[in-house]
Amino acid sequence: MNHPILSRIPILRRFIDERFLEHRRRSTSVAGFTSAFAAIALFEYRYFKNHIWSWDLLAVAITFIAVKLFMRLWYWFKD
């Protein structure tokens, strides 16, 4: 196993493998997208239904978009 955490802490090799790390990465990605889309949907609902501009939900949506684009560029230039 070539994961840096597993090489520093040998006892984890017994319990953690590449599949575990890949499943953790995928589940975190799905959770992030789901949370961002829920924030966007709630922002749109409040705006169109109640005519309330929710700055907190807009900030969550913009943060998600900014982080996603930054990480995409980071990996594009680093790989």
PyMOL Python script that loads the backbone (N, CA, C, O; Angstrom):
from pymol import cmd

cmd.read_pdbstr("""\
ATOM      1  N   MET A   1       0.832  -1.171   0.000  1.00  0.00           N
ATOM      2  CA  MET A   1       0.000   0.000   0.000  1.00  0.00           C
ATOM      3  C   MET A   1       0.878   1.235   0.000  1.00  0.00           C
ATOM      4  O   MET A   1       1.815   1.337   0.791  1.00  0.00           O
ATOM      5  N   ASN A   2       0.582   2.161  -0.872  1.00  0.00           N
ATOM      6  CA  ASN A   2       1.418   3.335  -1.025  1.00  0.00           C
ATOM      7  C   ASN A   2       0.840   4.593  -0.404  1.00  0.00           C
ATOM      8  O   ASN A   2       1.373   5.682  -0.617  1.00  0.00           O
ATOM      9  N   HIS A   3      -0.211   4.472   0.342  1.00  0.00           N
ATOM     10  CA  HIS A   3      -0.820   5.648   0.949  1.00  0.00           C
ATOM     11  C   HIS A   3       0.072   6.125   2.096  1.00  0.00           C
ATOM     12  O   HIS A   3       0.531   5.310   2.895  1.00  0.00           O
ATOM     13  N   PRO A   4       0.327   7.454   2.190  1.00  0.00           N
ATOM     14  CA  PRO A   4       1.260   7.950   3.204  1.00  0.00           C
ATOM     15  C   PRO A   4       0.827   7.667   4.646  1.00  0.00           C
ATOM     16  O   PRO A   4       1.677   7.431   5.505  1.00  0.00           O
ATOM     17  N   ILE A   5      -0.443   7.686   4.915  1.00  0.00           N
ATOM     18  CA  ILE A   5      -0.898   7.414   6.283  1.00  0.00           C
ATOM     19  C   ILE A   5      -0.620   5.968   6.649  1.00  0.00           C
ATOM     20  O   ILE A   5      -0.207   5.675   7.770  1.00  0.00           O
ATOM     21  N   LEU A   6      -0.845   5.073   5.714  1.00  0.00           N
ATOM     22  CA  LEU A   6      -0.651   3.655   5.991  1.00  0.00           C
ATOM     23  C   LEU A   6       0.818   3.316   6.163  1.00  0.00           C
ATOM     24  O   LEU A   6       1.151   2.378   6.888  1.00  0.00           O
ATOM     25  N   SER A   7       1.703   4.056   5.512  1.00  0.00           N
ATOM     26  CA  SER A   7       3.128   3.780   5.673  1.00  0.00           C
ATOM     27  C   SER A   7       3.655   4.317   6.999  1.00  0.00           C
ATOM     28  O   SER A   7       4.633   3.789   7.529  1.00  0.00           O
ATOM     29  N   ARG A   8       3.022   5.364   7.548  1.00  0.00           N
ATOM     30  CA  ARG A   8       3.464   5.917   8.829  1.00  0.00           C
ATOM     31  C   ARG A   8       2.888   5.158  10.014  1.00  0.00           C
ATOM     32  O   ARG A   8       3.519   5.083  11.068  1.00  0.00           O
ATOM     33  N   ILE A   9       1.708   4.599   9.850  1.00  0.00           N
ATOM     34  CA  ILE A   9       1.045   3.884  10.943  1.00  0.00           C
ATOM     35  C   ILE A   9       0.771   2.456  10.465  1.00  0.00           C
ATOM     36  O   ILE A   9      -0.291   2.182   9.905  1.00  0.00           O
ATOM     37  N   PRO A  10       1.726   1.548  10.683  1.00  0.00           N
ATOM     38  CA  PRO A  10       1.611   0.196  10.112  1.00  0.00           C
ATOM     39  C   PRO A  10       0.396  -0.599  10.585  1.00  0.00           C
ATOM     40  O   PRO A  10      -0.110  -1.439   9.841  1.00  0.00           O
ATOM     41  N   ILE A  11      -0.080  -0.354  11.798  1.00  0.00           N
ATOM     42  CA  ILE A  11      -1.210  -1.144  12.291  1.00  0.00           C
ATOM     43  C   ILE A  11      -2.487  -0.884  11.493  1.00  0.00           C
ATOM     44  O   ILE A  11      -3.383  -1.728  11.457  1.00  0.00           O
ATOM     45  N   LEU A  12      -2.570   0.296  10.847  1.00  0.00           N
ATOM     46  CA  LEU A  12      -3.757   0.606  10.044  1.00  0.00           C
ATOM     47  C   LEU A  12      -3.861  -0.263   8.794  1.00  0.00           C
ATOM     48  O   LEU A  12      -4.952  -0.434   8.250  1.00  0.00           O
ATOM     49  N   ARG A  13      -2.743  -0.811   8.336  1.00  0.00           N
ATOM     50  CA  ARG A  13      -2.781  -1.669   7.142  1.00  0.00           C
ATOM     51  C   ARG A  13      -3.699  -2.866   7.328  1.00  0.00           C
ATOM     52  O   ARG A  13      -4.266  -3.388   6.368  1.00  0.00           O
ATOM     53  N   ARG A  14      -3.834  -3.285   8.559  1.00  0.00           N
ATOM     54  CA  ARG A  14      -4.668  -4.441   8.851  1.00  0.00           C
ATOM     55  C   ARG A  14      -6.152  -4.127   8.634  1.00  0.00           C
ATOM     56  O   ARG A  14      -6.923  -5.013   8.267  1.00  0.00           O
ATOM     57  N   PHE A  15      -6.554  -2.877   8.860  1.00  0.00           N
ATOM     58  CA  PHE A  15      -7.963  -2.502   8.811  1.00  0.00           C
ATOM     59  C   PHE A  15      -8.349  -1.668   7.598  1.00  0.00           C
ATOM     60  O   PHE A  15      -9.521  -1.625   7.225  1.00  0.00           O
ATOM     61  N   ILE A  16      -7.379  -1.006   6.981  1.00  0.00           N
ATOM     62  CA  ILE A  16      -7.668  -0.067   5.893  1.00  0.00           C
ATOM     63  C   ILE A  16      -6.937  -0.511   4.639  1.00  0.00           C
ATOM     64  O   ILE A  16      -5.748  -0.825   4.680  1.00  0.00           O
ATOM     65  N   ASP A  17      -7.663  -0.534   3.516  1.00  0.00           N
ATOM     66  CA  ASP A  17      -7.039  -0.842   2.236  1.00  0.00           C
ATOM     67  C   ASP A  17      -7.452   0.220   1.213  1.00  0.00           C
ATOM     68  O   ASP A  17      -8.137   1.187   1.549  1.00  0.00           O
ATOM     69  N   GLU A  18      -7.027   0.026  -0.031  1.00  0.00           N
ATOM     70  CA  GLU A  18      -7.321   1.010  -1.073  1.00  0.00           C
ATOM     71  C   GLU A  18      -8.818   1.169  -1.312  1.00  0.00           C
ATOM     72  O   GLU A  18      -9.289   2.271  -1.590  1.00  0.00           O
ATOM     73  N   ARG A  19      -9.555   0.088  -1.207  1.00  0.00           N
ATOM     74  CA  ARG A  19     -11.009   0.174  -1.402  1.00  0.00           C
ATOM     75  C   ARG A  19     -11.650   1.062  -0.355  1.00  0.00           C
ATOM     76  O   ARG A  19     -12.528   1.864  -0.672  1.00  0.00           O
ATOM     77  N   PHE A  20     -11.218   0.924   0.899  1.00  0.00           N
ATOM     78  CA  PHE A  20     -11.743   1.768   1.964  1.00  0.00           C
ATOM     79  C   PHE A  20     -11.470   3.235   1.671  1.00  0.00           C
ATOM     80  O   PHE A  20     -12.365   4.071   1.797  1.00  0.00           O
ATOM     81  N   LEU A  21     -10.239   3.555   1.279  1.00  0.00           N
ATOM     82  CA  LEU A  21      -9.883   4.943   0.999  1.00  0.00           C
ATOM     83  C   LEU A  21     -10.645   5.480  -0.209  1.00  0.00           C
ATOM     84  O   LEU A  21     -11.055   6.640  -0.210  1.00  0.00           O
ATOM     85  N   GLU A  22     -10.838   4.659  -1.230  1.00  0.00           N
ATOM     86  CA  GLU A  22     -11.591   5.085  -2.408  1.00  0.00           C
ATOM     87  C   GLU A  22     -13.067   5.295  -2.069  1.00  0.00           C
ATOM     88  O   GLU A  22     -13.679   6.253  -2.542  1.00  0.00           O
ATOM     89  N   HIS A  23     -13.637   4.414  -1.258  1.00  0.00           N
ATOM     90  CA  HIS A  23     -15.035   4.582  -0.841  1.00  0.00           C
ATOM     91  C   HIS A  23     -15.199   5.828   0.014  1.00  0.00           C
ATOM     92  O   HIS A  23     -16.206   6.527  -0.095  1.00  0.00           O
ATOM     93  N   ARG A  24     -14.217   6.112   0.864  1.00  0.00           N
ATOM     94  CA  ARG A  24     -14.272   7.325   1.677  1.00  0.00           C
ATOM     95  C   ARG A  24     -14.209   8.568   0.807  1.00  0.00           C
ATOM     96  O   ARG A  24     -14.935   9.533   1.048  1.00  0.00           O
ATOM     97  N   ARG A  25     -13.343   8.554  -0.209  1.00  0.00           N
ATOM     98  CA  ARG A  25     -13.224   9.690  -1.117  1.00  0.00           C
ATOM     99  C   ARG A  25     -14.522   9.915  -1.891  1.00  0.00           C
ATOM    100  O   ARG A  25     -14.992  11.047  -2.010  1.00  0.00           O
ATOM    101  N   ARG A  26     -15.093   8.839  -2.412  1.00  0.00           N
ATOM    102  CA  ARG A  26     -16.331   8.961  -3.183  1.00  0.00           C
ATOM    103  C   ARG A  26     -17.501   9.418  -2.322  1.00  0.00           C
ATOM    104  O   ARG A  26     -18.285  10.269  -2.741  1.00  0.00           O
ATOM    105  N   SER A  27     -17.624   8.858  -1.116  1.00  0.00           N
ATOM    106  CA  SER A  27     -18.745   9.240  -0.260  1.00  0.00           C
ATOM    107  C   SER A  27     -18.630  10.694   0.177  1.00  0.00           C
ATOM    108  O   SER A  27     -19.644  11.383   0.294  1.00  0.00           O
ATOM    109  N   THR A  28     -17.422  11.168   0.418  1.00  0.00           N
ATOM    110  CA  THR A  28     -17.228  12.573   0.770  1.00  0.00           C
ATOM    111  C   THR A  28     -17.589  13.474  -0.399  1.00  0.00           C
ATOM    112  O   THR A  28     -18.184  14.534  -0.203  1.00  0.00           O
ATOM    113  N   SER A  29     -17.239  13.072  -1.602  1.00  0.00           N
ATOM    114  CA  SER A  29     -17.567  13.856  -2.784  1.00  0.00           C
ATOM    115  C   SER A  29     -19.084  13.927  -2.989  1.00  0.00           C
ATOM    116  O   SER A  29     -19.625  14.999  -3.262  1.00  0.00           O
ATOM    117  N   VAL A  30     -19.759  12.800  -2.859  1.00  0.00           N
ATOM    118  CA  VAL A  30     -21.213  12.778  -3.020  1.00  0.00           C
ATOM    119  C   VAL A  30     -21.882  13.620  -1.939  1.00  0.00           C
ATOM    120  O   VAL A  30     -22.836  14.346  -2.219  1.00  0.00           O
ATOM    121  N   ALA A  31     -21.389  13.526  -0.710  1.00  0.00           N
ATOM    122  CA  ALA A  31     -21.961  14.316   0.380  1.00  0.00           C
ATOM    123  C   ALA A  31     -21.764  15.811   0.129  1.00  0.00           C
ATOM    124  O   ALA A  31     -22.662  16.606   0.402  1.00  0.00           O
ATOM    125  N   GLY A  32     -20.611  16.194  -0.383  1.00  0.00           N
ATOM    126  CA  GLY A  32     -20.370  17.600  -0.685  1.00  0.00           C
ATOM    127  C   GLY A  32     -21.286  18.124  -1.777  1.00  0.00           C
ATOM    128  O   GLY A  32     -21.867  19.201  -1.643  1.00  0.00           O
ATOM    129  N   PHE A  33     -21.416  17.368  -2.852  1.00  0.00           N
ATOM    130  CA  PHE A  33     -22.314  17.774  -3.938  1.00  0.00           C
ATOM    131  C   PHE A  33     -23.760  17.846  -3.468  1.00  0.00           C
ATOM    132  O   PHE A  33     -24.478  18.789  -3.803  1.00  0.00           O
ATOM    133  N   THR A  34     -24.188  16.858  -2.696  1.00  0.00           N
ATOM    134  CA  THR A  34     -25.567  16.845  -2.206  1.00  0.00           C
ATOM    135  C   THR A  34     -25.843  18.045  -1.312  1.00  0.00           C
ATOM    136  O   THR A  34     -26.890  18.682  -1.429  1.00  0.00           O
ATOM    137  N   SER A  35     -24.915  18.354  -0.427  1.00  0.00           N
ATOM    138  CA  SER A  35     -25.083  19.510   0.457  1.00  0.00           C
ATOM    139  C   SER A  35     -25.115  20.813  -0.333  1.00  0.00           C
ATOM    140  O   SER A  35     -25.916  21.701  -0.039  1.00  0.00           O
ATOM    141  N   ALA A  36     -24.249  20.928  -1.329  1.00  0.00           N
ATOM    142  CA  ALA A  36     -24.226  22.145  -2.144  1.00  0.00           C
ATOM    143  C   ALA A  36     -25.524  22.304  -2.932  1.00  0.00           C
ATOM    144  O   ALA A  36     -26.082  23.399  -2.991  1.00  0.00           O
ATOM    145  N   PHE A  37     -26.002  21.229  -3.531  1.00  0.00           N
ATOM    146  CA  PHE A  37     -27.248  21.315  -4.285  1.00  0.00           C
ATOM    147  C   PHE A  37     -28.436  21.596  -3.374  1.00  0.00           C
ATOM    148  O   PHE A  37     -29.367  22.298  -3.768  1.00  0.00           O
ATOM    149  N   ALA A  38     -28.411  21.052  -2.151  1.00  0.00           N
ATOM    150  CA  ALA A  38     -29.483  21.346  -1.197  1.00  0.00           C
ATOM    151  C   ALA A  38     -29.464  22.824  -0.812  1.00  0.00           C
ATOM    152  O   ALA A  38     -30.517  23.450  -0.690  1.00  0.00           O
ATOM    153  N   ALA A  39     -28.273  23.378  -0.621  1.00  0.00           N
ATOM    154  CA  ALA A  39     -28.169  24.810  -0.297  1.00  0.00           C
ATOM    155  C   ALA A  39     -28.672  25.667  -1.455  1.00  0.00           C
ATOM    156  O   ALA A  39     -29.379  26.652  -1.241  1.00  0.00           O
ATOM    157  N   ILE A  40     -28.312  25.296  -2.669  1.00  0.00           N
ATOM    158  CA  ILE A  40     -28.765  26.045  -3.843  1.00  0.00           C
ATOM    159  C   ILE A  40     -30.284  25.945  -3.992  1.00  0.00           C
ATOM    160  O   ILE A  40     -30.954  26.939  -4.271  1.00  0.00           O
ATOM    161  N   ALA A  41     -30.821  24.737  -3.805  1.00  0.00           N
ATOM    162  CA  ALA A  41     -32.269  24.549  -3.928  1.00  0.00           C
ATOM    163  C   ALA A  41     -33.021  25.333  -2.850  1.00  0.00           C
ATOM    164  O   ALA A  41     -34.061  25.930  -3.127  1.00  0.00           O
ATOM    165  N   LEU A  42     -32.502  25.332  -1.634  1.00  0.00           N
ATOM    166  CA  LEU A  42     -33.151  26.082  -0.559  1.00  0.00           C
ATOM    167  C   LEU A  42     -33.051  27.585  -0.801  1.00  0.00           C
ATOM    168  O   LEU A  42     -33.989  28.330  -0.518  1.00  0.00           O
ATOM    169  N   PHE A  43     -31.903  28.028  -1.329  1.00  0.00           N
ATOM    170  CA  PHE A  43     -31.752  29.443  -1.672  1.00  0.00           C
ATOM    171  C   PHE A  43     -32.784  29.839  -2.724  1.00  0.00           C
ATOM    172  O   PHE A  43     -33.453  30.862  -2.578  1.00  0.00           O
ATOM    173  N   GLU A  44     -32.919  29.042  -3.779  1.00  0.00           N
ATOM    174  CA  GLU A  44     -33.888  29.345  -4.840  1.00  0.00           C
ATOM    175  C   GLU A  44     -35.318  29.295  -4.320  1.00  0.00           C
ATOM    176  O   GLU A  44     -36.138  30.131  -4.699  1.00  0.00           O
ATOM    177  N   TYR A  45     -35.628  28.339  -3.467  1.00  0.00           N
ATOM    178  CA  TYR A  45     -36.976  28.258  -2.901  1.00  0.00           C
ATOM    179  C   TYR A  45     -37.299  29.514  -2.102  1.00  0.00           C
ATOM    180  O   TYR A  45     -38.359  30.116  -2.272  1.00  0.00           O
ATOM    181  N   ARG A  46     -36.369  29.904  -1.224  1.00  0.00           N
ATOM    182  CA  ARG A  46     -36.613  31.100  -0.415  1.00  0.00           C
ATOM    183  C   ARG A  46     -36.715  32.347  -1.283  1.00  0.00           C
ATOM    184  O   ARG A  46     -37.494  33.252  -0.983  1.00  0.00           O
ATOM    185  N   TYR A  47     -35.937  32.399  -2.349  1.00  0.00           N
ATOM    186  CA  TYR A  47     -35.959  33.588  -3.209  1.00  0.00           C
ATOM    187  C   TYR A  47     -37.245  33.660  -4.033  1.00  0.00           C
ATOM    188  O   TYR A  47     -37.903  34.700  -4.069  1.00  0.00           O
ATOM    189  N   PHE A  48     -37.602  32.561  -4.691  1.00  0.00           N
ATOM    190  CA  PHE A  48     -38.764  32.591  -5.580  1.00  0.00           C
ATOM    191  C   PHE A  48     -40.092  32.495  -4.827  1.00  0.00           C
ATOM    192  O   PHE A  48     -41.076  33.097  -5.256  1.00  0.00           O
ATOM    193  N   LYS A  49     -40.146  31.765  -3.733  1.00  0.00           N
ATOM    194  CA  LYS A  49     -41.394  31.593  -2.990  1.00  0.00           C
ATOM    195  C   LYS A  49     -41.643  32.750  -2.024  1.00  0.00           C
ATOM    196  O   LYS A  49     -42.738  33.311  -2.000  1.00  0.00           O
ATOM    197  N   ASN A  50     -40.636  33.108  -1.228  1.00  0.00           N
ATOM    198  CA  ASN A  50     -40.818  34.106  -0.183  1.00  0.00           C
ATOM    199  C   ASN A  50     -40.183  35.454  -0.509  1.00  0.00           C
ATOM    200  O   ASN A  50     -40.326  36.412   0.250  1.00  0.00           O
ATOM    201  N   HIS A  51     -39.488  35.526  -1.626  1.00  0.00           N
ATOM    202  CA  HIS A  51     -38.787  36.747  -2.044  1.00  0.00           C
ATOM    203  C   HIS A  51     -37.781  37.216  -0.993  1.00  0.00           C
ATOM    204  O   HIS A  51     -37.649  38.409  -0.719  1.00  0.00           O
ATOM    205  N   ILE A  52     -37.075  36.240  -0.412  1.00  0.00           N
ATOM    206  CA  ILE A  52     -36.041  36.522   0.585  1.00  0.00           C
ATOM    207  C   ILE A  52     -34.696  36.128  -0.006  1.00  0.00           C
ATOM    208  O   ILE A  52     -34.520  35.009  -0.488  1.00  0.00           O
ATOM    209  N   TRP A  53     -33.752  37.059   0.037  1.00  0.00           N
ATOM    210  CA  TRP A  53     -32.398  36.821  -0.463  1.00  0.00           C
ATOM    211  C   TRP A  53     -31.573  36.289   0.700  1.00  0.00           C
ATOM    212  O   TRP A  53     -31.188  37.063   1.577  1.00  0.00           O
ATOM    213  N   SER A  54     -31.287  34.981   0.734  1.00  0.00           N
ATOM    214  CA  SER A  54     -30.553  34.352   1.838  1.00  0.00           C
ATOM    215  C   SER A  54     -29.054  34.403   1.560  1.00  0.00           C
ATOM    216  O   SER A  54     -28.523  33.601   0.791  1.00  0.00           O
ATOM    217  N   TRP A  55     -28.396  35.343   2.185  1.00  0.00           N
ATOM    218  CA  TRP A  55     -26.961  35.501   1.956  1.00  0.00           C
ATOM    219  C   TRP A  55     -26.160  34.315   2.466  1.00  0.00           C
ATOM    220  O   TRP A  55     -25.134  33.970   1.879  1.00  0.00           O
ATOM    221  N   ASP A  56     -26.604  33.688   3.543  1.00  0.00           N
ATOM    222  CA  ASP A  56     -25.871  32.550   4.078  1.00  0.00           C
ATOM    223  C   ASP A  56     -25.891  31.364   3.110  1.00  0.00           C
ATOM    224  O   ASP A  56     -24.868  30.709   2.913  1.00  0.00           O
ATOM    225  N   LEU A  57     -27.036  31.088   2.514  1.00  0.00           N
ATOM    226  CA  LEU A  57     -27.111  29.983   1.555  1.00  0.00           C
ATOM    227  C   LEU A  57     -26.368  30.315   0.267  1.00  0.00           C
ATOM    228  O   LEU A  57     -25.764  29.438  -0.350  1.00  0.00           O
ATOM    229  N   LEU A  58     -26.413  31.576  -0.133  1.00  0.00           N
ATOM    230  CA  LEU A  58     -25.655  31.983  -1.307  1.00  0.00           C
ATOM    231  C   LEU A  58     -24.160  31.833  -1.055  1.00  0.00           C
ATOM    232  O   LEU A  58     -23.411  31.428  -1.944  1.00  0.00           O
ATOM    233  N   ALA A  59     -23.728  32.161   0.163  1.00  0.00           N
ATOM    234  CA  ALA A  59     -22.308  32.008   0.511  1.00  0.00           C
ATOM    235  C   ALA A  59     -21.889  30.545   0.476  1.00  0.00           C
ATOM    236  O   ALA A  59     -20.785  30.233   0.031  1.00  0.00           O
ATOM    237  N   VAL A  60     -22.748  29.648   0.937  1.00  0.00           N
ATOM    238  CA  VAL A  60     -22.433  28.213   0.884  1.00  0.00           C
ATOM    239  C   VAL A  60     -22.303  27.756  -0.568  1.00  0.00           C
ATOM    240  O   VAL A  60     -21.365  27.034  -0.904  1.00  0.00           O
ATOM    241  N   ALA A  61     -23.218  28.161  -1.415  1.00  0.00           N
ATOM    242  CA  ALA A  61     -23.178  27.762  -2.826  1.00  0.00           C
ATOM    243  C   ALA A  61     -21.945  28.318  -3.529  1.00  0.00           C
ATOM    244  O   ALA A  61     -21.284  27.604  -4.283  1.00  0.00           O
ATOM    245  N   ILE A  62     -21.635  29.586  -3.286  1.00  0.00           N
ATOM    246  CA  ILE A  62     -20.460  30.196  -3.925  1.00  0.00           C
ATOM    247  C   ILE A  62     -19.174  29.567  -3.408  1.00  0.00           C
ATOM    248  O   ILE A  62     -18.226  29.383  -4.172  1.00  0.00           O
ATOM    249  N   THR A  63     -19.129  29.237  -2.124  1.00  0.00           N
ATOM    250  CA  THR A  63     -17.954  28.567  -1.564  1.00  0.00           C
ATOM    251  C   THR A  63     -17.739  27.216  -2.221  1.00  0.00           C
ATOM    252  O   THR A  63     -16.613  26.862  -2.571  1.00  0.00           O
ATOM    253  N   PHE A  64     -18.812  26.461  -2.390  1.00  0.00           N
ATOM    254  CA  PHE A  64     -18.696  25.159  -3.048  1.00  0.00           C
ATOM    255  C   PHE A  64     -18.161  25.313  -4.463  1.00  0.00           C
ATOM    256  O   PHE A  64     -17.251  24.588  -4.867  1.00  0.00           O
ATOM    257  N   ILE A  65     -18.716  26.245  -5.210  1.00  0.00           N
ATOM    258  CA  ILE A  65     -18.288  26.453  -6.594  1.00  0.00           C
ATOM    259  C   ILE A  65     -16.832  26.897  -6.649  1.00  0.00           C
ATOM    260  O   ILE A  65     -16.064  26.409  -7.477  1.00  0.00           O
ATOM    261  N   ALA A  66     -16.450  27.818  -5.773  1.00  0.00           N
ATOM    262  CA  ALA A  66     -15.079  28.320  -5.767  1.00  0.00           C
ATOM    263  C   ALA A  66     -14.074  27.225  -5.413  1.00  0.00           C
ATOM    264  O   ALA A  66     -13.029  27.109  -6.054  1.00  0.00           O
ATOM    265  N   VAL A  67     -14.383  26.432  -4.405  1.00  0.00           N
ATOM    266  CA  VAL A  67     -13.477  25.354  -4.010  1.00  0.00           C
ATOM    267  C   VAL A  67     -13.378  24.307  -5.108  1.00  0.00           C
ATOM    268  O   VAL A  67     -12.287  23.825  -5.413  1.00  0.00           O
ATOM    269  N   LYS A  68     -14.499  23.959  -5.694  1.00  0.00           N
ATOM    270  CA  LYS A  68     -14.487  22.958  -6.764  1.00  0.00           C
ATOM    271  C   LYS A  68     -13.645  23.420  -7.948  1.00  0.00           C
ATOM    272  O   LYS A  68     -12.837  22.652  -8.471  1.00  0.00           O
ATOM    273  N   LEU A  69     -13.828  24.668  -8.374  1.00  0.00           N
ATOM    274  CA  LEU A  69     -13.042  25.181  -9.494  1.00  0.00           C
ATOM    275  C   LEU A  69     -11.561  25.311  -9.144  1.00  0.00           C
ATOM    276  O   LEU A  69     -10.699  24.995  -9.965  1.00  0.00           O
ATOM    277  N   PHE A  70     -11.261  25.775  -7.929  1.00  0.00           N
ATOM    278  CA  PHE A  70      -9.868  25.899  -7.517  1.00  0.00           C
ATOM    279  C   PHE A  70      -9.181  24.538  -7.495  1.00  0.00           C
ATOM    280  O   PHE A  70      -8.059  24.403  -7.984  1.00  0.00           O
ATOM    281  N   MET A  71      -9.846  23.527  -6.929  1.00  0.00           N
ATOM    282  CA  MET A  71      -9.235  22.199  -6.866  1.00  0.00           C
ATOM    283  C   MET A  71      -9.085  21.582  -8.248  1.00  0.00           C
ATOM    284  O   MET A  71      -8.111  20.876  -8.513  1.00  0.00           O
ATOM    285  N   ARG A  72     -10.042  21.843  -9.127  1.00  0.00           N
ATOM    286  CA  ARG A  72      -9.921  21.340 -10.498  1.00  0.00           C
ATOM    287  C   ARG A  72      -8.693  21.944 -11.175  1.00  0.00           C
ATOM    288  O   ARG A  72      -7.934  21.228 -11.829  1.00  0.00           O
ATOM    289  N   LEU A  73      -8.490  23.247 -11.027  1.00  0.00           N
ATOM    290  CA  LEU A  73      -7.305  23.901 -11.597  1.00  0.00           C
ATOM    291  C   LEU A  73      -6.031  23.420 -10.923  1.00  0.00           C
ATOM    292  O   LEU A  73      -5.020  23.205 -11.593  1.00  0.00           O
ATOM    293  N   TRP A  74      -6.065  23.250  -9.623  1.00  0.00           N
ATOM    294  CA  TRP A  74      -4.891  22.782  -8.882  1.00  0.00           C
ATOM    295  C   TRP A  74      -4.440  21.424  -9.409  1.00  0.00           C
ATOM    296  O   TRP A  74      -3.264  21.231  -9.718  1.00  0.00           O
ATOM    297  N   TYR A  75      -5.378  20.485  -9.508  1.00  0.00           N
ATOM    298  CA  TYR A  75      -5.019  19.148  -9.993  1.00  0.00           C
ATOM    299  C   TYR A  75      -4.623  19.174 -11.464  1.00  0.00           C
ATOM    300  O   TYR A  75      -3.785  18.378 -11.888  1.00  0.00           O
ATOM    301  N   TRP A  76      -5.202  20.063 -12.239  1.00  0.00           N
ATOM    302  CA  TRP A  76      -4.852  20.151 -13.655  1.00  0.00           C
ATOM    303  C   TRP A  76      -3.409  20.610 -13.825  1.00  0.00           C
ATOM    304  O   TRP A  76      -2.685  20.094 -14.676  1.00  0.00           O
ATOM    305  N   PHE A  77      -2.993  21.576 -13.018  1.00  0.00           N
ATOM    306  CA  PHE A  77      -1.626  22.082 -13.125  1.00  0.00           C
ATOM    307  C   PHE A  77      -0.617  21.175 -12.416  1.00  0.00           C
ATOM    308  O   PHE A  77       0.546  21.140 -12.818  1.00  0.00           O
ATOM    309  N   LYS A  78      -1.013  20.458 -11.401  1.00  0.00           N
ATOM    310  CA  LYS A  78      -0.081  19.637 -10.626  1.00  0.00           C
ATOM    311  C   LYS A  78       0.090  18.225 -11.193  1.00  0.00           C
ATOM    312  O   LYS A  78       1.118  17.591 -10.953  1.00  0.00           O
ATOM    313  N   ASP A  79      -0.883  17.731 -11.926  1.00  0.00           N
ATOM    314  CA  ASP A  79      -0.757  16.355 -12.462  1.00  0.00           C
ATOM    315  C   ASP A  79      -0.200  16.357 -13.840  1.00  0.00           C
ATOM    316  O   ASP A  79      -0.029  15.294 -14.438  1.00  0.00           O
TER     317      ASP A  79
END
""", "prot")
cmd.dss("prot")
cmd.show_as("cartoon", "prot")
cmd.util.cbc("prot")
cmd.orient("prot")
